Amino acid sequence: MIKYFIYCRKSSEDEERQILSIEAQLTELREFARQKNIFIVREYHESKTAKEPGREIFNFMISEIEKGNAEGILAWNPDRLARNSIDGGRIIYLVDTGKIKSLKFPTFWFEATPQGKFMLSVAFGQAKYYTDNLRENILRGIRQKLRRGELPAKAPLGYFNEPKLRTIEPDKRNFRKTKQVLEAFASGNYTLSKIQSKMFSLGLVGKNGKPIHLSTIGDILKNPFYYGNFLYKGELYQGSHKPMISKKLFDKIQQAMIDNGKPRKKQKKDFLFKNFARCGYCGYMITAEKHIKKSGLEFVYYRCTRKSKTEKCTSGFLREEKLYEQVKNICQKVSLPDVWQEKFLQKVSVWKNEQDDSSKVFAQNLKEKLEKVKRKLNRLMDVYLDEDIEVTEFQQKKNALMDEKKTLEEKLSDFERKGNHWLELTRNWIIEANQSKNIVCRENFSEMKNFLKTVGSNRRISARTLALDFKIPWNFLVETNAAAEKTEAKTALNTIWWVIVDSNH
């Protein structure tokens, strides 16, 4: 009597559907074996595609047949055994050598004759053709989706895959929450660990209900899908979906990833100006420490961390009281007197009612640059289609051009929407410069710290003195306030006003 193995297989899908399909096959095959009096010695089943060789359970079953532990196989259809030429060839070879004496299928007839083996080869060939054709159809559909600007993959957090339209749409449940998280991280005040806690508090969690893993959060923050483009197999495409944020905000997120991306250890002591500036001698960060005198008095000192192993830092200690006094003086340098605030605001109102041809010129320049980038993209595609450039080089150049194209499009869109937005920025700057003296009067050093981060960069302490490089237009205001102390204030402030206008108009 011929001994048979039952073999069941289901291609890779979700686990529930796999189990049900295999269970259905087993039920049918057991009933078929009972009706035909087929002697079954063992059952094998697995959930793995057969389009490529390498199925562990199938290979083990074939090795058992080669050892003589069975001479037949009972399966639902030949395509359950093989969808590739290697596994199909092994089956036919075992039939040729007599290792397999019988193959039984409820849906297919087979006998170990030349005609039977030929029909079996045809069945295996049809199975392979179906797999290859299905793959080609899928790839053609993916290429079409890419041409339409649709991501052929699972939607990222904040979006969902629309099953009817087969598009990616904003998810009403978490679109705004995800946007809030991205905007918060772009501020630079969050590390990955802190943003993870914020996401958890907003209800943005993983499938298991636990906080989203830090590596996954990193992928979310680096995903260009949120500003309107998307990456597919290393290549950047322009999406047709609704962007969540602007390209400008996305660039801020990438910078924040560099600055605050890594989780930091919690500090045992809370010093307000710790890590606020760097040492002016060696460039390492300034730290703080508390000293308690024998009398019981406590003093806080700021000093260099002295992490340099090659150069000995000679910078000294700076008392906290001295540092606070210097912070107040610097804030006062960029303050605008009340007497000039009203005059400057009146001038801004006059400008707002005037027409300026330079706006049209600026918009035209942006459009010309955008058209130039589009032409470059078309030429690059022609070179790639002519096979004059490697795929890797093509993807790198295309991604750079797509990135530049998106930036120019957003600049043009912002300019057309906002027009002379610089006037509003100037107005806000006047008010902020006027209010800086109020921060000093309230002696809120936390606000002063944030204010100095806004108006200056390259904060450093050398020779027990805090210094920084003021940004435009704050640097002009510092120079003018210094000149106003030596000359008439009216002349000095008029000078700074026109310098600022000429530089930023």
C-alpha positions in Angstrom: 0.0 0.0 0.0 1.3 3.5 -0.9 1.9 5.8 2.0 0.9 9.4 1.5 1.7 12.8 3.0 -0.9 15.5 3.1 0.5 18.9 2.3 -1.4 22.2 2.7 -0.2 25.6 2.0 -1.5 29.2 2.2 0.2 32.3 0.9 1.3 35.1 3.3 -1.8 37.0 4.5 -3.1 37.9 7.9 -2.8 35.1 10.4 -6.6 34.4 10.9 -7.3 33.9 7.2 -4.2 31.6 6.9 -5.4 29.3 9.6 -9.0 29.1 8.3 -7.7 28.4 4.7 -5.4 25.6 5.9 -8.1 24.1 8.1 -10.5 24.1 5.2 -7.9 22.3 3.0 -7.3 19.7 5.7 -11.0 19.0 6.1 -11.5 18.5 2.4 -8.3 16.3 2.0 -9.1 14.1 4.9 -12.6 13.5 3.5 -11.1 12.8 0.1 -8.6 10.3 1.6 -11.4 8.5 3.5 -13.5 8.2 0.3 -10.6 6.9 -1.8 -9.1 4.7 0.9 -5.8 6.6 0.8 -3.4 5.7 3.6 -2.1 8.9 5.3 1.0 8.7 7.4 1.6 12.4 8.2 0.2 15.9 7.6 2.3 18.9 6.7 1.0 22.5 6.5 2.6 26.0 6.3 1.8 29.6 5.6 4.3 30.7 3.1 4.4 31.8 -0.6 5.6 29.2 -3.1 6.7 31.7 -5.8 10.3 31.2 -4.6 12.1 28.1 -3.3 13.0 27.9 0.4 10.0 26.6 2.2 11.2 24.8 5.3 8.3 22.4 5.8 8.0 21.6 2.1 11.8 20.8 1.9 11.5 18.6 5.0 8.6 16.7 3.5 10.6 16.1 0.2 13.6 14.9 2.2 11.3 12.4 4.0 10.1 11.1 0.6 13.7 10.8 -0.6 14.3 8.6 2.5 11.4 6.4 1.6 9.1 7.3 4.4 6.3 7.9 1.9 5.7 7.4 -1.8 2.8 9.8 -2.4 1.5 13.3 -1.8 -2.1 14.4 -1.3 -2.6 18.2 -2.0 -5.6 20.3 -2.9 -4.0 21.5 -6.3 -0.6 21.3 -7.9 -0.1 25.0 -7.3 -0.1 24.2 -3.6 3.1 22.2 -4.1 5.0 24.7 -6.4 4.7 28.0 -8.1 8.4 28.1 -9.1 10.4 26.0 -11.6 12.9 24.6 -9.0 10.3 23.0 -6.6 8.2 21.9 -9.6 11.3 20.3 -11.1 12.1 18.4 -7.9 8.6 16.9 -7.8 8.8 15.8 -11.5 12.3 14.4 -10.9 11.1 12.3 -7.9 8.3 11.0 -10.1 10.8 10.1 -12.8 13.1 8.2 -10.4 10.2 6.4 -8.7 10.5 8.1 -5.3 7.0 9.5 -5.8 4.7 6.8 -7.1 1.5 8.8 -6.8 0.2 12.3 -6.6 -3.5 12.9 -5.6 -5.5 16.1 -6.0 -9.2 16.5 -5.6 -9.2 19.2 -8.3 -6.6 17.7 -10.7 -6.0 14.3 -12.3 -2.5 12.7 -12.4 -1.0 9.4 -13.3 2.7 8.6 -13.5 2.7 8.3 -17.3 4.4 10.5 -19.9 1.1 12.2 -20.6 0.5 12.6 -16.8 3.9 14.1 -16.2 3.5 16.4 -19.1 0.2 17.7 -17.8 1.8 18.1 -14.3 4.5 20.2 -15.9 1.8 22.3 -17.6 0.1 22.7 -14.2 3.3 23.9 -12.6 4.0 26.2 -15.5 0.5 27.7 -15.3 1.0 28.3 -11.6 4.3 30.0 -12.2 2.8 32.0 -15.1 -0.1 33.1 -12.7 2.4 34.3 -10.1 4.6 36.1 -12.6 1.6 37.8 -14.3 0.1 38.7 -11.0 3.4 40.3 -9.9 3.6 42.3 -13.2 0.0 43.5 -12.8 0.8 44.6 -9.2 4.0 46.5 -10.3 2.1 48.2 -13.2 -0.6 49.3 -10.7 2.1 50.6 -8.3 3.7 52.6 -11.2 0.4 54.1 -12.0 -0.2 55.1 -8.4 3.2 56.7 -8.3 2.4 58.7 -11.4 -0.8 59.9 -9.7 1.1 60.9 -6.6 -0.3 58.2 -4.4 1.8 56.3 -1.9 1.4 52.5 -2.6 1.9 51.6 1.0 0.3 51.8 4.4 -0.7 55.4 5.4 1.5 57.0 8.1 0.2 58.2 11.5 -2.5 60.9 11.0 -3.8 59.4 7.7 -5.7 56.3 6.7 -6.1 54.2 3.5 -9.5 54.9 2.0 -10.7 51.4 0.8 -13.2 52.6 -1.8 -11.2 55.3 -3.5 -7.9 53.5 -2.8 -6.3 56.8 -1.7 -4.8 58.1 1.5 -6.9 60.6 3.4 -6.5 62.6 6.7 -7.7 60.6 9.7 -10.2 62.7 11.6 -9.3 61.0 14.9 -5.6 61.9 15.0 -4.8 64.2 12.1 -4.8 67.3 14.3 -3.1 65.5 17.1 -0.2 64.4 14.9 0.1 67.9 13.5 0.3 69.3 17.0 3.1 66.9 17.8 5.1 67.9 14.7 4.7 71.6 15.5 5.7 71.0 19.1 8.9 69.1 18.2 9.8 71.8 15.6 9.9 74.4 18.5 13.1 72.7 19.7 11.9 72.3 23.2 11.3 68.6 23.0 13.5 65.5 23.0 12.3 62.2 21.5 11.5 61.0 25.1 9.5 64.1 25.8 7.6 64.0 22.5 6.9 60.3 23.2 5.2 61.3 26.5 3.2 64.1 24.7 2.0 61.6 22.1 0.9 59.2 24.7 -1.0 62.0 26.6 -2.8 62.8 23.3 -3.8 59.2 22.8 -1.3 58.5 20.0 -0.2 55.0 21.0 0.9 51.8 19.4 -1.2 48.8 18.5 -0.7 47.3 22.0 -1.9 50.5 23.7 1.7 51.3 24.9 3.7 54.4 24.0 5.0 54.4 20.4 8.7 53.3 20.2 11.3 56.0 19.9 12.6 54.6 16.6 9.1 54.7 15.2 8.8 58.3 16.3 12.1 59.1 14.6 10.7 57.7 11.4 7.6 59.8 11.7 9.6 63.0 12.2 11.7 62.2 9.2 8.8 61.3 6.9 8.4 63.7 3.9 4.8 62.5 3.5 3.7 65.1 6.0 4.7 68.1 3.8 3.4 66.6 0.6 6.1 64.4 -0.9 6.8 60.7 -0.2 9.7 58.3 -0.5 9.2 55.0 -2.3 12.2 52.6 -2.6 14.6 55.5 -2.0 13.1 57.8 -4.6 11.2 61.0 -3.8 7.8 61.6 -5.4 5.3 64.5 -5.3 2.2 63.4 -3.5 -1.4 64.3 -4.3 -2.6 63.9 -0.7 -3.4 66.8 1.7 -0.1 68.0 3.4 -0.2 68.2 7.2 2.7 70.7 7.5 4.8 73.0 5.4 8.2 72.2 4.0 9.6 75.0 6.1 8.3 73.4 9.3 9.6 70.0 8.2 13.1 71.5 7.8 12.8 72.9 11.4 11.9 69.4 12.6 15.0 68.0 10.9 17.2 70.6 12.6 15.5 69.9 15.9 16.2 66.2 15.4 19.9 67.1 15.2 19.8 69.3 18.2 17.5 67.5 20.5 16.9 64.1 18.9 18.7 62.0 21.4 17.2 61.4 24.9 19.1 63.2 27.6 19.5 62.1 31.2 17.5 64.0 33.7 19.5 66.6 35.6 19.6 66.3 39.3 19.9 70.1 39.8 17.9 72.7 38.0 20.1 75.7 37.0 18.3 78.2 34.8 21.3 79.1 32.6 22.9 75.7 32.5 23.8 74.7 28.8 22.7 78.2 27.8 26.1 79.3 26.5 29.5 77.8 25.5 33.0 78.6 26.8 34.6 81.4 24.8 38.0 79.7 25.1 37.5 76.0 24.3 33.9 75.9 22.9 32.5 73.4 25.4 29.2 73.9 27.1 28.9 76.0 30.3 27.6 74.1 33.3 26.7 75.2 36.8 27.4 74.1 40.4 26.3 75.1 43.9 28.8 75.9 46.7 27.9 76.0 50.3 30.2 78.1 52.6 30.9 77.2 56.2 28.6 80.0 57.2 25.7 78.2 55.4 25.4 80.7 52.6 24.8 79.1 49.1 26.4 80.4 45.9 25.9 79.3 42.4 28.7 79.5 39.9 28.8 79.0 36.1 31.9 77.5 34.5 33.2 75.5 31.5 32.7 71.7 31.6 36.4 71.4 30.7 35.9 68.3 28.6 38.8 69.1 26.2 41.5 66.4 26.5 44.0 68.2 24.3 43.8 71.8 25.6 43.6 73.0 29.2 40.8 75.6 29.6 41.8 78.6 31.7 38.3 80.2 32.0 37.2 81.1 35.5 34.0 81.0 37.4 31.1 83.4 37.0 28.8 84.1 39.9 25.1 83.7 39.2 24.3 87.2 40.4 26.9 88.6 38.0 25.4 86.6 35.1 21.9 87.7 35.9 23.1 91.4 35.8 24.8 90.9 32.4 21.6 89.2 31.0 19.6 92.3 32.1 22.0 94.7 30.5 22.0 92.7 27.2 18.2 92.7 27.1 18.2 96.5 27.6 20.5 96.9 24.6 17.8 95.7 22.3 14.9 97.7 23.7 13.1 100.4 21.8 11.9 103.5 23.7 8.2 104.2 23.9 8.7 107.6 22.2 9.7 105.9 19.0 7.3 102.9 19.0 4.4 105.0 17.9 6.3 106.9 15.2 7.6 103.7 13.7 4.2 102.0 13.7 2.8 105.0 11.9 5.4 104.7 9.2 4.6 101.0 8.8 0.9 102.0 8.2 2.0 104.4 5.4 4.0 101.7 3.7 1.2 99.2 3.9 -1.0 101.5 1.7 1.7 101.9 -1.0 2.3 99.7 -4.0 5.7 98.2 -4.7 6.7 96.8 -8.0 9.5 94.8 -6.4 6.9 92.4 -5.1 6.0 91.4 -8.7 9.6 91.1 -9.6 10.2 88.8 -6.7 7.3 86.6 -7.6 8.4 86.4 -11.2 11.9 85.4 -10.1 10.5 82.6 -8.0 8.4 81.3 -11.0 11.4 81.3 -13.3 13.5 79.4 -10.8 10.6 76.9 -10.4 10.3 76.4 -14.1 14.1 75.9 -14.3 13.9 73.1 -11.7 11.0 71.5 -13.6 13.0 71.5 -16.8 16.0 69.9 -15.0 13.7 67.2 -13.8 12.4 66.5 -17.3 15.9 66.4 -18.7 17.1 64.1 -15.9 14.2 61.7 -16.6 15.1 61.7 -20.3 18.7 60.8 -19.5 17.5 58.0 -17.2 15.2 56.6 -19.8 18.0 56.6 -22.3 20.0 54.5 -19.7 22.8 57.1 -19.6 22.7 57.3 -15.8 22.8 54.8 -13.0 19.7 54.3 -10.9 21.4 55.4 -7.6 22.7 58.6 -9.2 19.3 59.3 -10.7 17.5 58.9 -7.4 20.0 61.2 -5.6 19.7 63.9 -8.2 15.9 63.6 -8.5 15.4 63.7 -4.7 17.5 66.9 -4.5 15.5 68.5 -7.3 12.2 67.4 -5.8 13.2 68.9 -2.5 14.2 72.2 -4.2 10.9 72.2 -6.2 8.8 71.8 -3.1 10.7 74.6 -1.3 10.2 77.0 -4.2 6.5 76.1 -4.5 5.9 76.8 -0.9 7.8 80.1 -1.1 5.7 81.2 -4.1 2.5 80.1 -2.4 3.3 81.9 0.8 4.3 85.1 -1.1 1.1 85.1 -3.2 -1.0 84.5 -0.1 0.7 86.9 2.2 2.1 89.6 -0.2 4.1 92.2 1.8 4.2 90.1 4.9 7.4 91.7 5.8 5.4 94.8 7.0 3.6 92.7 9.6 6.9 91.1 10.6 8.4 94.6 11.0 5.4 95.7 13.1 5.7 92.7 15.4 9.5 93.4 15.7 8.8 97.0 16.8 6.3 95.8 19.5 8.7 93.1 20.7 11.6 95.4 20.9 9.5 97.9 22.9 8.3 95.2 25.3 11.8 93.9 26.0 12.3 96.5 28.7 9.1 95.2 30.4 10.7 91.8 30.7 13.7 93.4 32.4 11.5 95.4 34.8 9.6 92.2 35.8 13.1 90.5 36.3 11.7 87.3 34.8 15.0 85.7 33.9 13.3 82.7 32.3 11.7 85.0 29.8 15.0 86.9 29.3 16.7 83.6 28.6 14.2 82.7 25.9 14.3 86.3 24.5 18.1 86.1 24.1 17.8 82.8 22.3 15.5 84.6 19.8 17.6 87.7 19.2 21.1 86.2 19.2 23.2 83.2 18.5 26.7 82.0 19.4 26.2 82.6 23.1 29.5 82.4 24.9 31.2 83.3 28.2 34.8 84.3 28.3 36.7 86.4 30.9 33.6 86.0 33.1 31.5 88.0 30.6 28.5 86.9 28.6 28.4 87.8 24.9 26.4 86.8 21.8 26.0 87.6 18.1 22.8 89.6 17.6 20.7 88.6 14.6 19.3 91.1 12.0 17.7 93.5 12.8 18.5 93.3 16.5 22.2 94.0 15.8 21.4 97.4 14.3 19.3 98.2 17.3 22.2 97.4 19.6 24.6 99.6 17.6 22.1 102.5 17.6 21.4 102.3 21.3 25.1 102.5 21.9 25.4 105.5 19.6 22.4 107.1 21.3 24.2 107.2 24.6 26.9 109.4 23.0 24.8 111.5 20.6 21.3 112.7 20.3 18.8 109.8 20.6 16.6 111.2 17.8 19.4 111.1 15.2 20.6 107.7 16.2 17.2 106.1 16.1 16.4 107.6 12.7 19.6 106.1 11.4 18.8 102.6 12.7 15.3 102.8 11.3 16.4 103.4 7.7 19.3 100.9 7.9 16.8 98.3 9.0 14.3 99.2 6.2 17.0 99.1 3.5 18.3 95.8 4.7 15.0 93.9 5.1 12.5 95.6 2.7 
